[in-house]
Amino acid sequence: MPRLIRLYLRQVVAGFALSAVFVGLLLWLNVANLWHLVTSSDAGMLAVFLLWLFNGLVFAGVQFAISIMRMQDAGTPPTGGKRTPVTQMQPVPLPVRDAHTTRRPAERRL
């Protein structure tokens, strides 16, 4: 399996594990009376599953993005991009027409 796919799968597993911990803490700390809402409703387990799923998708994406942004080639110093020095920049003259002397075609009235 390619290294990037393995990295992605590891980050997805880590993201869903973090989501499980997050949802567990939400229920254990009873944030916004969530434990009562889940236990007293017949769709409570569906709500917990969807909360875990959607938070898992977000956390997995964030995990993968952080791991990709931290990657770098060994021995290559960061360059920060290529910029043109200000001393090499020259102004470019552009032709400008005066707005008062420019004539517009007559407007038609219907």
C-alpha positions in Angstrom: 0.0 0.0 0.0 1.4 3.5 -0.8 2.7 5.5 2.1 0.3 8.3 1.6 -2.7 6.0 1.8 -1.3 4.4 5.0 -0.9 7.9 6.4 -4.4 8.8 5.5 -5.9 5.7 7.0 -3.9 6.2 10.2 -5.2 9.8 10.5 -8.8 8.7 9.8 -8.5 6.1 12.6 -7.1 8.7 14.9 -9.8 11.2 14.0 -12.6 8.8 14.7 -10.9 7.8 18.0 -10.8 11.4 19.0 -14.4 11.8 18.0 -15.4 8.9 20.2 -13.6 10.5 23.2 -15.2 13.8 22.4 -18.7 12.4 22.2 -18.1 10.4 25.3 -17.0 13.5 27.2 -20.1 15.4 25.9 -22.3 12.7 27.2 -20.4 12.1 30.5 -20.3 15.8 31.3 -24.0 16.2 30.3 -23.3 19.2 28.1 -26.6 20.9 27.3 -28.4 18.1 29.0 -27.4 15.8 26.2 -27.4 12.6 28.3 -31.1 13.1 29.2 -32.0 13.9 25.6 -30.2 10.7 24.3 -31.6 8.4 26.9 -35.2 9.6 26.9 -35.6 9.6 23.1 -36.1 6.5 21.0 -33.8 8.1 18.3 -31.1 8.8 20.9 -28.6 6.1 19.7 -29.0 7.4 16.1 -28.2 10.9 17.4 -25.1 9.6 19.2 -24.0 7.7 16.1 -24.5 10.7 13.8 -22.7 13.0 16.3 -19.7 10.5 16.4 -19.7 10.1 12.6 -19.8 13.8 11.7 -17.3 14.8 14.3 -15.1 11.9 13.2 -15.2 13.2 9.6 -14.1 16.7 10.8 -11.4 15.4 13.2 -10.0 13.0 10.6 -9.8 15.8 8.0 -8.0 18.1 10.5 -5.7 15.2 11.6 -4.7 14.6 7.9 -4.3 18.3 7.1 -2.0 18.8 10.1 0.1 15.7 9.2 0.4 16.9 5.6 1.4 20.4 6.6 4.1 19.1 8.9 5.7 17.0 6.2 8.9 18.3 4.7 11.8 17.0 2.7 14.8 16.1 4.9 17.6 18.6 4.5 15.6 21.1 2.5 15.3 24.4 4.3 12.0 26.2 4.0 12.2 28.9 1.3 8.9 30.8 2.0 8.3 31.2 -1.8 10.0 33.1 -4.5 9.5 36.9 -4.4 10.6 39.6 -6.8 12.7 42.2 -5.1 11.2 45.7 -5.1 14.3 47.1 -6.8 13.6 45.0 -9.9 10.0 46.1 -10.2 9.4 48.8 -12.9 6.2 50.9 -13.4 4.3 50.1 -16.6 2.6 53.1 -18.3 -1.0 52.6 -19.3 -3.0 54.7 -21.7 -5.9 56.5 -19.8 -8.8 58.3 -21.5 -10.4 61.2 -19.8 -13.9 60.4 -18.7 -15.3 63.8 -19.6 -14.1 63.8 -23.2 -15.3 60.2 -23.9 -18.6 60.2 -25.7 -21.1 57.5 -25.1 -23.6 56.4 -27.8 -27.0 58.0 -27.4 -29.4 56.0 -25.3 -32.5 54.7 -26.9 -35.8 55.2 -25.3 -38.5 52.6 -25.9 
